[in-house]
């Protein structure tokens, strides 16, 4: 899952990014509202974590313009503005959740999992498909009842594909999901990860759509 973190406090932003990377997310981080709005309007993210007190463009304005443009991605507001009126303004502007600083990182992680689960239309935490069971909370994967050890990138890739069965995900989208802005990937890195997943799970699980990308069939 690829998340955009918008936070102008460098120490807090670095801590959140490090903590969420340990959770298996790809995190891109910006420090002002104008850059965040441009990124959200021109790139693909699964969720945004948005501060309100931002330079160049306030977080509420980012939300309003984002929603006015029809964007539906989940947005979690992470802010020091704790007054009831501020919460109402943030939620009415289009936030899906509102977490006040200071906060516990474990709570932030749980809220992100809940938002991502709801955005994918799942009622349960576990993702089950064709004998594969993926647990986002523990990042454990099993196949036909047996645990399967995956690297962090293999887990991220499998999570992305299983979260959207029946949808072809382009190669570019998958590479961005795995590496974001500040990591470089070799030209064949994605194909190597796909090969390893097929070998560890099932050769039929991930289907190649030539010239476009990959998908997991909606019906196993």
C-alpha positions in Angstrom: 0.0 0.0 0.0 1.3 3.5 -0.9 0.5 6.3 1.5 1.1 10.0 1.3 2.2 11.6 4.6 1.7 15.4 4.7 3.4 16.8 7.8 5.6 19.9 8.3 7.1 18.8 11.6 10.3 17.1 10.5 10.9 15.1 13.7 7.3 13.9 13.8 7.2 13.2 10.0 10.4 11.1 10.2 9.1 9.1 13.1 5.7 8.4 11.5 7.4 7.4 8.2 9.8 5.1 9.9 7.1 3.5 12.0 4.8 2.9 9.0 7.6 1.6 6.8 8.1 -1.1 9.5 4.4 -1.9 9.0 5.0 -2.6 5.4 3.7 0.6 3.8 5.4 2.6 1.1 5.5 6.2 2.4 6.0 9.3 0.4 6.3 12.4 2.6 5.6 16.1 1.8 5.8 19.1 4.1 3.4 21.7 2.5 -0.2 21.7 1.4 0.3 22.9 -2.2 2.8 20.1 -3.0 0.5 17.6 -1.4 -2.5 18.7 -3.4 -0.5 18.5 -6.7 0.7 15.0 -5.8 -2.7 13.8 -4.8 -4.2 15.1 -8.0 -1.5 13.6 -10.3 -0.4 10.4 -8.7 -2.0 7.3 -7.2 -2.1 6.7 -3.5 -4.1 4.3 -1.3 -4.5 6.7 1.6 -3.3 10.1 2.8 -2.3 11.2 6.3 -2.9 15.0 6.4 -1.9 17.6 8.9 -4.1 20.7 8.9 -1.6 23.5 9.9 0.5 23.4 6.8 2.5 26.1 4.9 1.4 27.3 1.5 -2.0 25.7 1.7 -4.0 24.7 4.8 -5.0 21.1 5.2 -8.7 21.9 5.2 -8.3 23.6 1.8 -6.4 20.6 0.5 -9.3 18.4 1.6 -11.9 20.6 0.1 -10.2 20.9 -3.3 -9.4 17.2 -3.3 -13.0 16.2 -2.7 -14.3 18.9 -5.1 -12.3 17.2 -7.8 -14.0 13.9 -7.1 -11.2 12.1 -5.3 -12.4 9.3 -3.0 -9.2 8.0 -1.4 -9.3 7.7 2.4 -7.8 10.7 4.3 -6.9 10.6 7.9 -6.3 14.0 9.5 -3.5 14.1 12.0 -3.4 17.4 13.8 -2.9 19.3 17.0 -6.3 21.1 16.5 -8.3 19.3 19.1 -11.4 21.6 19.5 -14.7 20.1 18.6 -15.3 22.8 16.0 -12.0 21.9 14.3 -13.0 18.2 14.2 -16.3 19.1 12.6 -14.6 21.3 10.1 -12.1 18.6 9.2 -14.7 15.9 8.8 -17.1 18.1 6.9 -14.3 19.0 4.5 -13.9 15.4 3.6 -11.7 13.6 6.2 -12.5 10.0 6.8 -10.9 9.9 10.3 -9.4 12.5 12.7 -6.6 11.8 15.1 -5.3 14.4 17.5 -1.6 14.9 18.4 0.0 13.6 20.5 -1.0 10.1 19.5 0.2 6.5 19.9 1.7 5.0 16.7 -0.1 1.7 17.3 -3.4 3.5 17.3 -2.5 5.3 14.0 -1.6 1.9 12.5 -4.9 0.4 13.6 -6.9 3.3 12.2 -5.1 3.0 8.9 -5.9 -0.7 8.6 -9.5 0.1 9.3 -9.7 2.8 6.7 -8.0 0.7 4.1 -10.2 -2.3 4.9 -13.4 -0.2 4.5 -12.1 1.5 1.3 -11.6 -2.0 -0.2 -15.2 -3.0 0.9 -14.0 -5.7 3.3 -15.8 -6.4 6.5 -13.1 -8.6 8.0 -9.4 -7.9 8.5 -8.1 -11.1 6.9 -7.7 -11.2 3.2 -8.5 -14.7 1.8 -8.2 -15.8 -1.8 -7.5 -19.1 -3.5 -6.1 -20.8 -0.4 -4.0 -17.7 0.5 -4.7 -16.0 3.8 -3.0 -12.6 4.5 -3.3 -10.9 7.9 -2.5 -7.2 7.6 -2.2 -6.8 11.3 0.6 -9.3 11.8 1.8 -9.3 8.1 1.7 -13.1 8.2 0.8 -15.1 5.1 -0.3 -18.7 4.8 -1.1 -20.9 1.8 -3.3 -24.0 2.2 -2.9 -23.7 5.9 0.9 -23.5 5.9 2.9 -20.4 6.8 4.8 -18.8 3.9 7.7 -16.5 4.7 7.8 -13.5 2.4 10.2 -10.6 2.1 8.7 -7.1 2.9 8.5 -6.2 -0.8 6.8 -9.6 -1.6 4.3 -9.0 1.1 3.5 -5.5 -0.1 3.1 -6.7 -3.7 0.8 -9.6 -2.6 -1.2 -7.3 -0.4 -1.8 -4.9 -3.3 -2.8 -7.6 -5.7 -5.1 -9.4 -3.3 -6.8 -6.2 -2.2 -8.1 -5.6 -5.7 -9.0 -9.0 -7.3 -10.1 -8.9 -10.9 -8.4 -5.5 -11.5 -5.4 -5.2 -13.7 -2.7 -3.2 -11.9 -0.2 -1.6 -14.2 3.5 -2.2 -13.9 4.1 1.5 -13.2 1.4 1.5 -10.4 2.9 -1.6 -8.7 6.5 -0.2 -8.9 5.3 3.0 -7.3 3.5 1.1 -4.6 6.6 -0.8 -3.7 9.2 1.9 -4.0 7.7 5.4 -3.9 9.8 8.4 -4.6 13.0 7.9 -2.6 13.8 4.3 -3.6 15.2 3.1 -6.9 14.2 -0.2 -8.4 16.1 -2.2 -11.1 14.3 -2.6 -14.4 13.3 -6.2 -13.7 12.7 -6.0 -10.0 8.9 -6.3 -10.2 9.2 -9.4 -12.4 11.6 -11.0 -9.9 9.1 -10.4 -7.0 6.3 -11.8 -9.1 8.4 -14.9 -9.9 9.1 -15.5 -6.2 5.5 -15.1 -5.2 4.4 -17.7 -7.8 7.1 -20.1 -6.7 6.2 -19.7 -3.0 2.4 -19.8 -3.4 1.0 -20.9 -6.7 2.0 -20.5 -10.3 -1.6 -19.7 -11.2 -2.3 -17.1 -8.5 -0.9 -14.0 -10.4 -1.8 -13.6 -14.0 0.3 -11.5 -16.5 -1.6 -9.2 -18.7 0.9 -8.7 -21.5 1.9 -5.1 -22.1 -0.1 -3.8 -19.1 0.6 -5.4 -15.8 -0.7 -8.1 -13.4 -3.9 -9.2 -11.7 -5.3 -11.8 -9.4 -8.5 -13.2 -10.8 -11.7 -12.2 -9.0 -12.8 -15.8 -8.8 -10.2 -18.3 -7.8 
